[in-house]
Amino acid sequence: MKIAERMMRSLSAAAAIVWAVGALTIGMVGVVRPAAAANTIETTYKTAGTFSVSTATVTDTSGLVYNLYYPTTLGAGGMRHPIITWGNGSNATPSNYYGLLNHLASWGFVVVAVDDPTTGTGAEMLAAAQYMVARDSDSASLFYQKLDTGKVGAIGHSQGAGGTVNVTNHSNGLIKTAVTIALPNTIWVSAGDEYYVDQLTVPVLFLSGSTDIIIASASTQTGFYNQVPGAAAKAVLKGAGHNTIQNSGGGFLGYINAWLMYTLRGDSTARGAFVGTTPEINTNTSWSNQAEKNLP
């Protein structure tokens, strides 16, 4: 997928479209927290977690470079940390997403982010996830017997969101949950990067921004959501653009973290953001286009 290149070739057309339409503390499985008032779940999970965060850069035997974000005190209280594999958008690197990746580590996740600007096939994301799983059984590793290798999630932005779908579908069951941020309309997808959301068999959360009308519009996300046969949710952050997730992470942090706490750590409070008679995200006026189906 060469989204950035196609965007450059299409800037004039895109501008015309826009003018026309807009001149147009450590937790384990079963974590339970106090009941929350409206939007309190988002507020809780967008706040930095209790873990101090360390980072490292490593290279695997194939030459792939990974940036790691992880709790400094691994395994405290006997905790096994879930693993998150991250996919960059086109021409981006993990440093462009420092806000989100550090935030997740502060909540107890171990994040592995391949330092590659092309992640659409999902192959690099899968290699990264497998690399971290192997560290749990490597007695020479800092992560030895500290990881929950049965709880691995995939997240990605733009091209990396397509990679997230691909790694999930091709992981042979390794990936247990997925979050796509600004998953592009398939017209932007290059040969070899195609993804098929109708093959997803794990819970998936589709997120995008309301001003991202060219690449990953609300209607595009609804179309993807409708194709998923099983568990899924979707929401659009008002005022957010295609790259709002970069740098600090903007308004995306709270519900991404809550989704992972719910699906990978069994956090019942986080679950309330998406499940129940009135999921919190559905009543949060900072979001639109919200829907959920078949969530456990």
Helices and strands as residue ranges (DSSP letters): H 3-9, H 11-22, H 40-46, E 53-59, E 65-71, G 76-78, E 81-87, G 94-97, H 98-106, E 110-114, H 123-135, E 147-157, H 159-169, E 175-181, G 186-188, G 197-199, E 204-209, H 218-227, E 232-237, G 250-252, H 253-265, H 268-271, H 280-283, E 287-293
